[in-house]
């Protein structure tokens, strides 16, 4: 009996001590929470120890880490091809290929790659936007021009389960900034923002690629990454199109509710964030709203709507997080704000998280400023667009930076400055991050 108890205890300890994976956009639960313990309290003066570096091409897509492997997508220019000098140019065709790369998470050795021709014709043609989604031995990737691939996570291109091309298969119009809505899995479905005239959303059988349902009709696709929430006694799929925020039945695509919310330039980007019975969505151009989720049925009521000037938070490239009734995130001018969830009241603001130093209140050089925020215990890790990794404490009272160190060189072009606009992954007590030249794995384990 004692021997059996000892074995059971060992099995329990082994299972609970297993390192977390980061198998999709914003982590395991798409909430940007990193649950691992045994992580450094502050970063070493010279930065975290880099365990390996691997060359990659251009892209905004973050890495995914699962079952000892790292997956990332990139873009490669064809011989003689070059990107337009103006990153806003969406008319010029660029002869390119997109790749899905798989690396060993411990060594950085390349295990396999899948490559396909992909002519780019989008604004900011750096590369793919979407982090791979890894689930039950398969890896799902969506490229900037609408190529959806389902590959075997072990065998890669030797076993392609199924593929789609949204412009060909659904006559979908490629958004000006490319396809950027990260696919999400629910039960046997892979749900994607496709953007066809009668199919803004499409759910595919995740194993066969067969269409299960399609829903909504929107003149513009937008760039939103849907999220699953529990409210009103059911699971709801929340998606933000350029016209409205929607709650749908994820098994059928049937809408439960919708509320108008129109950002500028059809830039419905951030993943909706929920705390308690409140749901927050916001974006460029003074588009922000907090909704109260009905406890008895799938329905919502409006709590407040931002004015874009004196209250609220209006992010561009990042999804703010909510902790204990406070929203934390980066507003359009590149300023980091803390905002009261239930009222939209602004507590404080600071440019330091994004740029490493304070700026004048009227600073105009940080348009679309970006910092990807991840919660770990009672503090936050952030990857700033400068390539700096930081640890900070956040509260309604203010911003407390614990430490900061350079992790990557900023390589992307944005409004005359160089940036890193790719969400990192946190797994195996490490940070995995990329720019347009390399993928880096650095240890964050406490000594």
NORLIN-V331024 format. One record per pair of residues at least 6 apart in sequence whose ideal C-beta (glycine too) atoms are under 8 Angstrom apart, sorted by the first residue. I is the first residue (numbers start at 0). J is the second residue. Records with the same first field share a line. If there is no record, write none. Layout:
I->J + J
This chain:
18->35 + 426 + 427 + 428
19->27 + 33 + 34 + 35 + 425 + 426 + 427
20->27 + 64 + 65 + 66 + 133 + 426
21->27 + 33 + 62 + 63 + 64 + 65 + 424 + 425 + 426 + 431
22->63 + 64 + 65 + 132 + 133 + 134
23->29 + 63 + 130 + 131 + 132 + 133 + 134 + 181 + 183 + 184
24->61 + 129 + 130 + 132 + 181 + 224 + 270 + 422
25->31 + 224 + 270 + 318 + 422
26->32 + 33 + 373 + 424 + 425
29->183 + 224 + 226 + 227 + 270
30->320
31->318 + 320 + 371 + 372 + 373 + 374
32->373 + 374 + 375
33->373 + 374 + 375 + 380 + 425
34->375
35->375 + 425 + 426 + 428
36->376
37->428 + 444 + 445
38->375 + 376 + 428 + 443 + 444 + 445
39->47 + 390 + 443 + 444 + 445
40->390 + 401 + 445
41->390 + 401 + 402
42->388 + 389 + 390 + 402 + 403 + 404
43->404
44->404
45->404
46->388 + 404 + 405 + 406 + 441
47->388 + 404 + 406 + 430 + 441 + 442 + 443
48->441 + 442
49->439 + 440 + 441
50->105 + 107 + 429 + 440 + 441 + 442
51->106 + 107 + 439 + 440
52->107 + 437 + 438 + 439 + 440
53->100 + 102 + 107 + 109 + 437 + 438
54->436 + 437 + 438
55->71 + 73 + 100 + 433 + 435 + 436 + 437 + 438
56->73 + 74 + 75 + 98 + 126 + 435
57->73 + 74 + 125 + 126 + 411 + 435
58->71 + 72 + 73 + 74 + 125 + 126 + 127 + 128 + 421 + 433 + 435
59->125 + 126 + 127 + 128 + 179 + 411 + 420 + 421
60->71 + 72 + 73 + 126 + 127 + 128 + 129 + 130 + 131 + 421
61->71 + 130 + 421 + 422 + 423 + 424 + 432 + 433
62->69 + 70 + 71 + 130 + 131 + 423 + 424 + 431 + 432 + 433 + 438
63->69 + 70 + 71 + 130 + 131 + 132 + 133 + 138 + 424
64->70 + 104 + 424 + 426 + 427 + 431
65->133 + 152
66->133 + 152
67->103 + 104 + 105
68->101 + 102 + 103 + 104 + 110 + 133 + 152
69->101 + 102 + 103 + 104 + 424 + 431 + 438 + 440
70->99 + 100 + 101 + 102 + 131 + 133 + 138 + 140 + 152
71->99 + 100 + 102 + 131 + 433 + 438
72->97 + 98 + 99 + 100 + 126 + 127 + 129 + 131 + 140 + 142
73->97 + 98 + 100 + 126 + 127
74->95 + 96 + 97 + 98 + 117 + 119 + 124 + 125 + 126 + 127 + 143
75->95 + 96 + 97 + 98 + 114
76->82 + 93 + 94 + 95
77->94 + 95 + 96
79->94
80->93 + 94 + 95
81->93
82->93 + 119 + 124 + 125
83->91 + 93 + 124
86->122 + 123 + 124 + 125 + 412 + 413
87->122 + 123
88->122
89->120 + 121 + 122 + 175
90->120
91->120
92->118 + 119 + 120
93->118 + 119 + 120 + 124
94->118
95->116 + 117 + 118 + 119 + 124
96->114 + 115 + 116 + 117
97->114 + 115 + 117 + 126 + 127 + 142 + 143 + 144 + 146
98->112 + 113 + 114
99->112 + 113 + 114 + 131 + 138 + 140 + 148 + 150 + 155
100->109 + 111 + 112 + 438
101->109 + 110 + 111 + 112 + 138 + 152 + 155
102->108 + 109 + 110 + 438
103->110
104->426 + 427 + 431 + 440
105->427
107->438 + 440
110->155
111->154 + 155 + 156 + 157
112->155 + 156
113->148 + 150 + 155 + 156 + 159
114->156
115->146 + 148
117->142 + 143 + 144 + 146
118->144
119->143 + 144
120->144 + 173
121->143 + 144 + 173 + 174 + 175 + 176 + 177
122->175 + 176 + 177
123->176 + 177 + 412
124->143 + 177
125->411 + 412 + 435
126->143 + 435
127->140 + 141 + 142 + 143 + 177
128->141 + 143 + 176 + 177 + 178 + 179 + 222
129->140 + 141 + 142 + 178 + 179 + 180 + 181 + 182
130->181 + 422 + 424
131->138 + 139 + 140
132->138 + 139 + 140 + 181 + 182 + 183 + 184 + 189
133->139 + 152
134->184 + 205
136->151 + 152 + 153
137->149 + 150 + 151 + 152 + 160 + 205 + 206
138->149 + 150 + 151 + 152
139->147 + 148 + 149 + 150 + 182 + 184 + 189 + 205
140->146 + 147 + 148 + 150
141->147 + 148 + 178 + 180 + 181 + 182 + 191
142->148 + 178
143->177 + 178 + 179
144->166 + 173 + 177 + 178
145->164 + 165 + 166 + 171 + 173 + 178
146->162 + 163 + 164
147->162 + 163 + 164 + 165 + 182 + 191
148->159 + 162
149->159 + 160 + 161 + 162 + 189 + 205 + 208
150->156 + 158 + 159 + 160
151->157 + 158 + 159 + 160
160->206 + 207 + 208
161->207 + 208
162->208
163->203 + 208
165->171 + 173 + 178 + 191 + 193 + 194 + 195
166->172 + 173
169->193 + 194 + 195 + 198 + 201
170->195 + 196
171->193 + 194 + 195 + 198 + 220
172->194 + 220
174->194 + 219 + 220 + 221 + 222 + 265
175->264
176->222 + 266
178->192 + 194 + 220
179->222 + 224 + 268
180->191 + 192 + 220 + 221 + 222 + 223 + 224 + 225
181->224
182->189 + 190 + 191
183->189 + 190 + 224 + 225 + 226 + 227 + 236
184->190 + 205
185->227 + 234 + 236 + 249 + 250
186->249 + 250
187->204 + 205 + 206 + 211
188->202 + 203 + 204 + 205 + 211 + 249 + 250
189->202 + 203 + 204 + 205
190->200 + 201 + 202 + 203 + 225 + 236 + 249
191->200 + 201 + 202 + 203
192->199 + 200 + 220 + 221 + 222 + 223 + 224 + 225 + 238
193->199 + 200 + 201 + 213 + 220
194->217 + 219 + 220 + 221
195->201 + 213
196->216
197->213 + 216
198->213 + 214 + 215 + 216
199->214 + 215 + 216 + 217 + 220 + 238 + 240
200->213 + 214 + 215 + 225 + 238 + 247 + 252
201->210 + 212 + 213 + 214
202->210 + 211 + 212 + 213 + 249 + 252
203->209 + 210 + 211
204->210 + 211
212->251 + 252
213->252
214->247 + 252 + 253 + 254
215->238 + 240 + 245 + 247 + 252 + 254
217->240 + 241 + 242
218->241
219->240 + 241 + 242 + 265
220->240 + 241 + 265
221->239 + 240 + 241 + 265 + 266 + 267 + 268
222->266 + 267 + 268
223->238 + 239 + 240 + 267 + 268 + 269 + 270
224->270 + 318
225->236 + 237 + 238 + 270
226->236 + 237 + 270 + 271 + 273
227->234 + 235 + 236 + 237 + 249
228->234 + 235 + 237 + 271 + 273 + 278 + 292
229->235
230->246 + 273 + 276 + 278 + 292 + 293 + 294 + 297
231->255 + 292 + 293 + 294 + 295 + 296 + 297 + 298
232->295 + 296 + 297
233->248 + 255 + 297
234->249
235->246 + 247 + 248 + 249 + 255 + 297
236->246 + 247 + 248 + 249
237->244 + 245 + 246 + 247 + 271 + 273 + 278
238->244 + 245 + 247
239->245 + 260 + 267 + 269 + 271 + 280 + 282
240->267
241->261 + 262 + 265 + 266 + 267
242->259 + 260 + 261
243->257 + 258 + 259 + 260 + 261
244->257 + 258 + 260 + 271 + 278 + 280 + 288 + 290
245->254 + 256 + 257
246->254 + 255 + 256 + 257 + 297 + 299
247->253 + 254 + 255
248->254 + 255 + 297
255->297 + 298
256->297 + 298 + 299
258->288 + 290 + 299 + 301
260->267 + 280 + 286 + 287 + 288
261->284 + 286
262->268 + 282 + 283 + 284 + 286
263->282 + 283 + 284 + 286
264->283 + 284
266->282 + 283 + 284 + 315
267->282
268->282 + 283 + 314 + 315 + 316 + 318
269->280 + 281 + 282 + 314 + 317 + 318 + 319
270->318
271->278 + 279 + 280
272->278 + 279 + 280 + 318 + 319 + 320 + 321 + 326
273->279 + 292 + 321
274->321 + 322 + 324 + 340
276->291 + 292 + 294
277->289 + 290 + 291 + 292 + 302 + 340 + 341
278->289 + 290 + 291 + 292 + 299
279->287 + 288 + 289 + 290 + 319 + 321 + 326 + 340
280->287 + 288 + 290
281->287 + 288 + 305 + 311 + 312 + 313 + 314 + 319
282->313 + 314 + 315
283->313 + 314 + 315 + 331
284->307 + 313
285->305 + 306 + 307 + 308 + 311 + 313
286->305 + 307 + 313
287->304 + 305 + 307 + 311 + 312 + 313 + 343
288->301 + 303 + 304 + 305
289->301 + 302 + 303 + 340 + 341 + 343
290->299 + 300 + 301 + 302
291->299 + 300 + 301 + 302
292->298 + 299
293->299 + 300
302->341
303->310 + 311 + 341 + 342 + 343
305->311 + 312 + 313 + 343
307->313
309->345
310->338 + 342 + 343 + 344 + 345
311->338 + 343 + 345
312->319 + 326 + 328 + 330 + 336 + 338 + 345
313->330 + 331
314->328 + 329 + 330 + 331
315->329 + 331 + 367 + 368 + 369
316->329 + 367 + 369 + 420
317->328 + 329 + 369 + 370 + 371 + 372 + 422
318->328
319->326 + 327 + 328 + 329 + 372
320->326 + 327 + 328 + 372 + 374 + 379
321->327 + 340
322->374 + 393
324->339 + 340 + 341
325->337 + 338 + 339 + 340 + 346 + 393 + 394 + 395
326->336 + 337 + 338 + 339 + 340
327->335 + 336 + 337 + 338 + 372 + 379 + 393
328->335 + 336 + 372
329->335 + 336 + 352 + 353 + 368 + 369 + 370
330->336 + 348
331->366 + 367 + 368
332->362 + 363 + 365 + 366 + 368
333->350 + 353 + 354 + 362 + 364 + 365 + 366 + 367 + 368 + 369
334->348 + 349 + 350 + 353 + 358 + 362 + 365 + 368
335->348 + 349 + 350 + 351 + 352 + 353 + 370 + 398
336->345 + 346 + 347 + 348
337->345 + 346 + 347 + 348 + 393 + 394 + 395 + 397 + 398
338->344 + 345 + 346
339->345 + 346 + 395
346->395 + 396
347->395 + 396 + 397 + 398
349->357 + 397 + 398
350->356 + 357 + 358 + 362 + 365 + 368
351->357 + 398 + 400
352->370 + 381 + 383 + 389 + 391 + 398 + 400
353->365 + 368 + 369 + 370 + 383 + 384 + 385
354->365 + 368 + 383 + 385
355->383 + 385 + 387 + 403
358->364 + 365
364->414 + 415 + 416
366->413 + 414
367->413 + 414
368->384
369->383 + 384 + 418 + 420
370->381 + 382 + 383 + 384
371->381 + 382 + 422 + 423
372->379 + 380 + 381
373->379 + 380 + 381 + 423 + 425
375->425
377->392
378->390 + 391 + 392 + 393 + 401
379->390 + 391 + 392 + 393
380->388 + 389 + 390 + 425 + 430 + 443
381->388 + 389 + 390 + 391
382->388 + 389 + 406 + 419 + 422 + 423 + 430 + 432
383->389 + 419
384->409 + 413 + 418 + 419 + 420
385->405 + 409 + 418 + 419
386->405 + 406 + 407 + 408 + 409 + 419 + 434
387->403 + 404 + 405 + 406
388->403 + 404 + 405 + 406 + 423 + 430 + 432 + 441
389->400 + 401 + 402 + 403 + 404
390->400 + 401 + 402 + 403
391->398 + 399 + 400 + 401
392->398 + 399 + 401
393->399
406->430 + 432 + 439 + 441
407->419 + 432 + 433 + 434 + 437 + 439
408->417 + 434 + 436
409->416 + 417 + 418 + 419 + 434
410->417 + 419 + 434 + 435 + 436
411->417 + 418 + 419 + 420 + 434 + 435
412->418
413->420
419->432 + 434
421->432 + 433 + 434
423->430 + 431 + 432
424->430 + 431 + 432
425->431 + 443
428->442 + 443 + 444
429->440 + 441 + 442 + 443 + 444
430->439 + 440 + 441 + 443
431->438 + 439 + 440
432->438 + 439 + 441
433->439
